[in-house]
Each structure stands twice: as structure tokens, then as C-alpha cells.
Amino acid sequence: MKKFTKRILYFIVALALLYLLLLIPDSKEKNVTVETGKKPFAWNRDAQWQQMEELFKQARQMDTAKLDSLINTYGVIAESELILLQNKNIQAQDSIWTRTENNFFILASLVAVKQNHIPWLTAYYTRLRNFIKLQSQQWDMNETASRNMAYTLMYGLRAAIEEVLLQTDNLKFPAAMLVKNEKSSTPAASIFGIEVHSGDLLVSRGGAEVSALISRGNDYPGNFSHIALIYIDDKTKEPFLIEAHIEKGVAIASVAQYENDKKLRFMVMRPRTDLPVMIADSMLPQKAARHMFEEAGKRHFPYDFKMNFNDTTEMFCSEVASYAYRKMGLQVWKYPSTISSAGVVNWLHDFGVENFVTQMPSDLEYDPQLSVVAEWRDPGTLFKDHIDNAAMDALLEKANKGEEIGYNIWKLPIARVLKGYCMIKNRFGKIGLIPEGMSATQALKNETFVAMHAAVKSKTLQMADEFMKSNGYRPPYWQLVKFAGAAAKD
């Protein structure tokens, strides 16, 4: 009996020693310093946002005939300006762009009340958007002024349209918005009711917290966090999506799997047919997609947490697309993305990111070589998308003030044992609970990060509900940011 008791005691002591050893934290790294030569974009237009909301409130009290007349007046101005724009090449620095955008903001504030004008406004938005993309072909996107204007217009106009859509009764609006009929010679398929072609780039936004971080943690905060490359077999016409997931690295999915993977929105992008490489070979997108499809079938590509698009032994989602096209002679993300905010850099570094001049999904929209073919939004979750963004913006503001992501150190030994088990599963081609390439400490920090975002989001949503009850309309994004900022301080 004594021997048995001693064995139990030895076993407990051994477990305690093992627990203490596994409790030793990872070596503490100093804060990362990054020199990108860039600065994060800042709107600095709070007064204008407030004026738009005041105009919206005034429009709600207007006589119907007066409101229709006002919308028609600004609509005529908008159409006249677009005609003027189309008659010449306009540089990014020209003041007409700001004037055109401001007029659109006024129209959006009015149409949000008189919703029968929404079809005209969205059609005008599409024409203006295509013209901006056309004009940006002659802009040097390496220049800050050009990049800022492209972002201000493309992101700003989308934001305005979505503020209008969010005021519609019961959020009833078409999910799909066709933008440009960029011709393609490659096989076609349908995703969310939109025709896509082999070689198209599908830029999307998921519902997870890390999706919000990827889309907002950028010098140009965006709406998208993920990219997939579509390949359609020449003979069978069967479509496949090639993408890199944090959980499993590069993988191939069916359309059904892609559609079932939760998405708040997605955008279809396609190389312009008038590019020299496309004129020389109209099937280039098909060849790029086929090459990546075959590569993904030959070997395993772990997820690239470092976000190094120059090293193809591992890949993150944007790299799948850029690598495939680079192999065929077309460099997408001609103008790389930059992440310059110290706090954002340190938070991303906590999750393994080492490269802050990289390729961010949202920035693909500003590549003049690509056309936006279509955009899809889930009407039921569009407001959730805005809540998620506002909560993340508030958290990143805290990051830039020096707040760090902590973790429960007492869970570290358990997480390390679990990580060891996951590594064994990875060796046999299985997916572990802790992703390949992510450490136990990073997994625990991710747990904290998810909880932080969930807490701020919950309080933001509560304040948004109270706002709607008091004011009779959904709070615009700038109000959500205020709510999220207040929630993050608690």
C-alpha cells in the first residue's frame, strides 16, 4: 500500500513539475519597429459626417414633393459632373473628384429617406465607380495623393451606398450588384447568382473576428479579408475554389463549400481584357488558375502567418492569387499594401506576422489592372458587418495607444500539450484545433482577442439598438464608431 501511495505521490510531483516547466512563458520580444515610408490614411471629416446625418434628419421631415425636387436637383448636378468627367483625363489631385464625392454624399443622405430613388442612385454609383477605375489606370498608385484619392472615392462611395441600403425597410434590397461586364474567354460558373469565370479573383469578408482584423488592420482600412481563385475544368466544367485557410493552409473547395463558408460580402475581380498580356493570350487567367490548382494537388502549402509573398513554401490567401498570376507574367498587387500603425503592427506580430509591406485583400480593388465585375452583400448581415468593423476600429485605436493582447498564463501548459497533439495530427495530414504554424501562446492570445472583440461588439450593438428606438433609424457608421469607442473604454 505504501509503495502504491509513493507512486501516486511521485506521479503527482512529476505532473506538477511538468506543469511548472510548461508554464514558462515564451521569450518576451520587444515591440516591432516598422519603416514602410507610409502613413495610415485618416479621413478627418467628422464634421461632414455629422452634416450628412443632419441633412438626413431634415429630409425625414420634408414634404414629399420638396424632397423629390431636391433629389432631382442634385441628381442633375451629379449627371452633369459625370458628363464633364468623361470628356477628359483627370488627375487624382483635381478638386472635381472631391466635389463629385461630396455631391454623392448629399444625394445618399436624401435618397436614404426617399427609397424609390435607390435604383437610380445605385446605377449612377456603378457608372461613376467604373469611370474612377478607368481614370485610375493613368494614376501612379505609388504616390500617396493618388492612392488616397482612389481609396477615398472607391471606399467612400461604397460606404455611402451601404448607409442608404441600411435604411431600407426590413433591409430588403438585391444582394447582387453587377458592376462591369469585363469579357472573359474562360469557362464560366455561378456563385451566389453571379456569373464568374475561371481565373477570377473572389474577394470576400468572413464573419470571424480575425476577418475584421485583416480587413481593418491596414493603412487603408477596407471591407474584405479573404481571397479565393476560381478554377473551372475545361472538360468537365466543374468549378473549384483555391484558397488558403489559417486552419489548413492551401485547400481546394467546391462552390457549395465556398458558399456555405460564412460570408458577409464578396466581390468578383477580373484582369482587364486590354492589358498587353491579355491581348497576347486571352486564356491567361485559365492557365494561372490551372497552374495553382495543379500545384495545390501536388503538395501541402501550410498557411503563411508571416505574410511573406516572396516565399512560396507557405502561402496566405492573397499569395495564392498573386503567385498564380505571377507565374503567367501578370503581377497583381502591383502596388503592395503597407501596415504602419505601431499598435496594429504589434498586435499582428503577436499572431506571427513579420512582413508589413505585403498584399492585403481589400487593397486589390485599387489595382488599376483589374476590373470589379460584381459585388454581393448579404442583406441580413450587412449591419453586422458594420458593427464588426466599428468594434475592430475601436480596438485598434487602443492598440495604437499601447494596449497589448494578454492571455491566461495558467492555461499555457494545457495549450502546449494540445499543440503537441495537433502537431502529430498535422504530420498525418489532419487539421488540429490549434492551426499549423500557430504557437500555444498565440492561440491563447487569439482567445483573448476574440473575447475582447465580442465584448465591444455586444455593447456596441446594445447602444445601436437603443439609438434606433430613440431616433427611428439605424445609426450610421460614424455613430457606431462612437459607440464602439465608448464600449472599448469600459
Secondary structure, DSSP 8 states (H G I E B T S, - for coil): -HHHHHHHHHHHHHHHHHHHHHTS------------S--------HHHHHHHHHHHHHHHTS-HHHHHHHHHHHHHHHHHHHHHHHTS---TT-THHHHHHHHHHHHHHHHTTSGGGHHHHHHHHHHHHHHHHHHHTTS-TTSHHHHHHHHHHHHHHHHHHHHHHTTSGGG---SEEE-------S-EEEETTEEEETT-EEEEE-SSHHHHHHHHSSSS--S--EEEEEEE-TTT--EEEEEEETTTEEEEE-HHHHHHS--SEEEEEEE-TTSHHHHH-TTHHHHHHHHHHHHHHHS---B-TT--TT-TTSB-HHHHHHHHHHHTT--SSSS-EE---HHHHHHHHHTT---SEE--GGGGGG-TTEEEEEEEE-TTTHHHHHHHHHHHHHHHHHHHTT------GGGHHHHHHHHHHHHHHHHTT---SS-TT--HHHHHHHHHHHHHHHHHHHHHHHHHHHHHHHHSS---HHHHHHHHHHHHH-
